[in-house]
């Protein structure tokens, strides 16, 4: 098992590959409780990618999205994090909208990132807690407070639940139990829906209908996403359901159809004489770049 200290390291990809090499040598893959287990920093980091948040979506996914939602999604590739920062610095990207997180500090090269954000005409942060990104902003800036996942989310059809994917590829429901800090706070889905309707007033997508009952969103997801069939029933099972992982079933999507070892040159990471290496770690109540309590 490993976390961000490995994945965000300069040699993170090669390190993960070596971990997998070791597990292959030991015959761990496919054995219960013995396979690789990357631990994510947020509950839905993996879930976002599973549900199609990707700057290079597969054509098959876009085809299903178009068919089910009756839209014509863009086919051109978008920008990854570094490409977005570069485009913001050039002035090609003029508006930045952040859904949670602390973008200014989470991305590499803080001075370059700060300059990119300040070069935008507008920056919008949808957030549950204040952080550095709220004071590193564009020429105009908005902070939109929203409901936290721990808050009760009341919509027209009652209290709503969100679905999350954890580090073990298990999908389950999350229901807030706390009273919201204000009756005026909106949920993230409601904010997205409102933005969509304001920007595309003639859109046939039933944004308001979706927000009345999040089960309707999951019903649509079940038609678009592989492995999410019968979503609303399966997500209410006691432990939710596991997304199918081919390697777990000893199905390897390689040219040979078998597990393949990888190799990488060993970097020289020994510091020169007189230089010290600094290692950092997060506190219990810190999530990536945001500290929620002392």
C-alpha positions as CSV (number, residue, x, y, z in Angstrom):
1,X,0.0,0.0,0.0
2,X,1.2,3.5,-0.7
3,X,0.0,7.1,-0.8
4,X,0.8,10.5,-2.2
5,X,4.4,10.4,-0.9
6,X,5.1,7.8,-3.6
7,X,2.7,8.9,-6.4
8,X,3.7,12.6,-6.3
9,X,7.4,11.9,-6.0
10,X,9.7,12.9,-8.9
11,X,10.2,9.2,-9.7
12,X,6.7,8.2,-8.6
13,X,5.6,6.2,-11.7
14,X,8.8,4.2,-11.8
15,X,8.5,3.5,-8.1
16,X,5.0,2.2,-8.4
17,X,6.1,0.0,-11.3
18,X,8.8,-1.5,-9.1
19,X,6.3,-2.2,-6.3
20,X,4.1,-4.0,-8.9
21,X,7.2,-5.9,-10.1
22,X,7.8,-7.2,-6.6
23,X,4.1,-8.2,-6.1
24,X,4.3,-10.1,-9.5
25,X,7.4,-11.9,-8.3
26,X,5.6,-13.0,-5.1
27,X,2.5,-14.0,-6.9
28,X,0.4,-11.5,-5.0
29,X,-1.9,-10.4,-7.8
30,X,-5.3,-12.0,-7.7
31,X,-4.9,-13.1,-4.0
32,X,-7.4,-11.6,-1.6
33,X,-5.8,-8.9,0.6
34,X,-2.4,-9.2,-1.1
35,X,-2.5,-7.0,-4.2
36,X,-1.4,-3.4,-4.7
37,X,-3.4,-0.8,-2.9
38,X,-2.8,2.9,-3.6
39,X,-4.4,5.1,-1.0
40,X,-6.0,8.3,-2.3
41,X,-6.1,11.7,-0.5
42,X,-9.8,12.3,-1.1
43,X,-12.7,9.9,-1.2
44,X,-13.6,10.7,-4.8
45,X,-10.3,11.3,-6.5
46,X,-10.5,7.9,-8.2
47,X,-14.3,8.2,-8.6
48,X,-13.9,11.3,-10.7
49,X,-11.8,9.5,-13.3
50,X,-14.1,6.5,-13.2
51,X,-17.0,8.7,-14.1
52,X,-15.4,10.3,-17.1
53,X,-13.6,13.4,-15.8
54,X,-10.6,13.1,-18.2
55,X,-9.0,15.6,-20.5
56,X,-8.7,12.7,-23.1
57,X,-12.0,10.8,-22.8
58,X,-12.3,7.6,-24.8
59,X,-14.5,7.8,-28.0
60,X,-16.6,4.9,-26.7
61,X,-17.5,6.9,-23.6
62,X,-18.4,10.0,-25.6
63,X,-20.6,7.9,-27.9
64,X,-22.6,6.5,-24.9
65,X,-22.8,10.0,-23.4
66,X,-24.1,11.4,-26.6
67,X,-26.7,8.7,-27.0
68,X,-28.0,8.6,-23.5
69,X,-27.9,12.4,-22.8
70,X,-28.9,13.5,-26.3
71,X,-25.9,15.9,-26.5
72,X,-23.0,16.3,-28.8
73,X,-19.9,16.3,-26.5
74,X,-16.6,17.9,-27.7
75,X,-14.3,15.4,-29.3
76,X,-11.1,17.4,-29.1
77,X,-8.8,16.6,-26.2
78,X,-8.7,19.1,-23.3
79,X,-5.8,20.2,-21.1
80,X,-4.2,18.5,-18.2
81,X,-3.1,20.4,-15.2
82,X,0.3,21.6,-16.6
83,X,-1.3,22.4,-19.9
84,X,-4.0,24.4,-18.2
85,X,-1.5,26.4,-16.2
86,X,0.5,27.2,-19.4
87,X,-2.6,28.3,-21.2
88,X,-3.7,30.5,-18.3
89,X,-0.2,32.1,-18.4
90,X,-0.5,32.7,-22.1
91,X,-4.0,34.2,-21.7
92,X,-5.7,31.4,-23.7
93,X,-7.7,30.3,-20.7
94,X,-9.4,33.3,-19.1
95,X,-11.8,31.7,-16.5
96,X,-10.9,29.2,-13.8
97,X,-13.6,27.3,-11.8
98,X,-12.5,25.1,-9.0
99,X,-14.7,22.5,-7.3
100,X,-13.2,22.2,-3.9
101,X,-9.5,21.6,-3.3
102,X,-6.7,24.1,-3.1
103,X,-5.5,24.4,-6.7
104,X,-2.9,27.1,-6.0
105,X,-0.9,24.9,-3.7
106,X,-1.8,21.5,-5.0
107,X,-0.1,21.9,-8.3
108,X,3.7,22.0,-8.9
109,X,5.7,25.2,-9.2
110,X,3.8,27.6,-6.9
111,X,5.1,30.9,-8.4
112,X,4.2,29.8,-11.9
113,X,0.7,28.6,-10.7
114,X,0.1,31.9,-8.8
115,X,1.0,33.9,-11.9
116,X,-1.4,31.7,-14.0
117,X,-4.3,32.3,-11.6
118,X,-3.7,36.0,-11.4
119,X,-3.7,36.3,-15.2
120,X,-7.3,35.0,-15.4
121,X,-10.1,37.4,-15.9
122,X,-12.3,35.5,-13.5
123,X,-11.6,32.8,-10.9
124,X,-14.4,30.9,-9.1
125,X,-13.9,28.7,-6.0
126,X,-16.7,26.4,-4.9
127,X,-15.5,25.5,-1.4
128,X,-16.4,24.2,2.1
129,X,-13.3,25.7,3.8
130,X,-11.1,28.8,3.2
131,X,-7.6,28.1,1.8
132,X,-4.7,29.8,-0.1
133,X,-6.5,29.6,-3.4
134,X,-9.0,32.1,-2.3
135,X,-6.4,34.8,-2.0
136,X,-4.5,33.9,-5.2
137,X,-7.1,34.9,-7.8
138,X,-7.9,36.5,-11.1
139,X,-8.9,40.1,-11.9
140,X,-12.3,39.2,-10.6
141,X,-13.0,36.4,-8.1
142,X,-15.9,34.6,-6.5
143,X,-16.0,32.3,-3.5
144,X,-19.1,30.1,-3.5
145,X,-19.6,28.4,-0.2
146,X,-21.3,25.0,-0.6
147,X,-22.6,22.1,1.5
148,X,-20.0,19.8,2.8
149,X,-20.4,16.0,2.3
150,X,-21.1,15.8,6.1
151,X,-24.0,18.3,5.8
152,X,-27.7,17.2,5.3
153,X,-28.6,17.9,1.7
154,X,-32.3,18.7,1.4
155,X,-33.8,18.8,-2.1
156,X,-37.3,18.6,-3.4
157,X,-37.6,14.8,-3.0
158,X,-36.0,14.7,0.5
159,X,-32.5,14.3,2.0
160,X,-30.1,13.3,-0.7
161,X,-27.0,11.1,-0.7
162,X,-23.9,11.2,-2.9
163,X,-22.0,8.2,-4.2
164,X,-18.3,7.9,-3.7
165,X,-15.6,5.4,-4.8
166,X,-13.0,4.6,-2.2
167,X,-9.4,3.5,-2.6
168,X,-10.4,-0.2,-2.8
169,X,-12.7,0.5,-5.8
170,X,-15.8,0.1,-3.6
171,X,-18.7,2.4,-4.5
172,X,-21.1,3.3,-1.7
173,X,-23.4,6.1,-0.5
174,X,-22.5,9.0,1.7
175,X,-25.3,10.8,3.6
176,X,-24.6,14.0,5.5
177,X,-25.8,14.1,9.1
178,X,-24.9,17.7,10.2
179,X,-27.2,20.7,10.1
180,X,-25.9,23.1,7.4
181,X,-24.2,26.3,8.6
182,X,-26.8,28.3,6.6
183,X,-30.1,27.7,4.9
184,X,-28.7,29.5,1.9
185,X,-25.9,27.0,1.2
186,X,-26.3,25.0,-2.0
187,X,-24.9,21.6,-2.8
188,X,-22.2,21.2,-5.4
189,X,-24.6,19.5,-7.9
190,X,-27.1,22.3,-7.4
191,X,-24.4,24.9,-8.1
192,X,-23.3,23.1,-11.3
193,X,-26.9,22.8,-12.4
194,X,-27.5,26.5,-11.8
195,X,-24.3,27.4,-13.8
196,X,-25.4,25.2,-16.6
197,X,-28.9,26.6,-16.8
198,X,-27.6,30.2,-16.7
199,X,-25.0,29.6,-19.4
200,X,-27.3,27.4,-21.6
201,X,-30.9,28.6,-20.9
202,X,-32.3,26.7,-23.9
203,X,-30.5,23.4,-23.0
204,X,-32.9,20.4,-23.1
205,X,-30.9,18.7,-20.3
206,X,-33.3,18.5,-17.3
207,X,-30.9,20.1,-14.8
208,X,-33.5,21.0,-12.2
209,X,-35.1,17.6,-12.4
210,X,-31.8,15.9,-11.7
211,X,-31.2,18.1,-8.6
212,X,-34.6,17.2,-7.2
213,X,-33.4,13.6,-6.7
214,X,-29.8,12.4,-7.1
215,X,-31.1,8.9,-7.9
216,X,-32.0,10.3,-11.3
217,X,-28.3,11.3,-11.8
218,X,-27.3,7.8,-10.9
219,X,-29.8,6.2,-13.2
220,X,-28.3,8.2,-16.1
221,X,-24.8,7.2,-15.0
222,X,-25.9,3.5,-15.1
223,X,-26.6,3.9,-18.8
224,X,-23.4,5.6,-19.6
225,X,-20.7,3.9,-17.5
226,X,-19.5,0.3,-17.8
227,X,-19.8,-1.5,-14.5
228,X,-22.5,0.8,-13.1
229,X,-25.5,-1.2,-14.2
230,X,-28.4,-1.2,-11.7
231,X,-26.5,1.5,-9.9
232,X,-29.1,2.7,-7.4
233,X,-29.8,-0.8,-6.1
234,X,-26.2,-2.0,-5.8
235,X,-25.0,1.2,-4.2
236,X,-27.4,0.6,-1.3
237,X,-26.0,-2.8,-0.5
238,X,-24.4,-2.9,3.0
239,X,-20.9,-2.4,1.7
240,X,-21.8,-1.0,-1.7
241,X,-20.3,-2.7,-4.7
242,X,-16.8,-3.2,-6.2
243,X,-15.9,-1.9,-9.6
244,X,-14.5,-4.7,-11.7
245,X,-10.7,-4.7,-11.9
246,X,-9.3,-7.0,-14.6
247,X,-6.0,-7.6,-12.9
248,X,-7.8,-8.7,-9.8
249,X,-9.3,-11.5,-11.9
250,X,-5.9,-12.2,-13.5
251,X,-7.0,-10.6,-16.8
252,X,-4.1,-8.5,-18.1
253,X,-4.9,-6.0,-20.8
254,X,-1.5,-6.4,-22.5
255,X,-0.4,-7.5,-26.0
256,X,0.7,-10.8,-24.6
257,X,-2.4,-11.3,-22.4
258,X,-0.1,-11.9,-19.5
259,X,1.3,-9.8,-16.6
260,X,4.4,-8.0,-17.9
261,X,7.3,-6.7,-15.8
262,X,8.6,-3.2,-16.4
263,X,12.1,-1.7,-15.9
264,X,13.5,1.8,-15.4
265,X,17.0,3.2,-14.9
266,X,17.9,3.9,-11.3
267,X,18.2,7.6,-10.6
268,X,21.1,9.1,-8.6
269,X,19.2,10.5,-5.6
270,X,22.2,10.8,-3.2
271,X,22.4,14.5,-2.2
272,X,25.8,16.2,-2.7
273,X,27.9,16.9,0.3
274,X,26.6,19.7,2.5
275,X,23.0,19.3,1.3
276,X,20.2,18.0,3.5
277,X,17.0,16.3,2.4
278,X,13.8,17.5,3.9
279,X,10.9,15.0,4.3
280,X,7.3,16.2,5.2
281,X,4.2,14.4,6.3
282,X,0.6,15.3,6.7
283,X,-1.2,15.7,10.0
284,X,-4.3,13.6,10.9
285,X,-6.7,16.4,10.1
286,X,-5.0,17.6,6.9
287,X,-6.3,16.6,3.5
288,X,-3.7,17.3,0.8
289,X,-3.2,21.1,1.2
290,X,-6.1,22.0,3.4
291,X,-5.9,21.7,7.2
292,X,-9.4,21.2,8.7
293,X,-8.5,21.4,12.4
294,X,-5.5,21.7,14.7
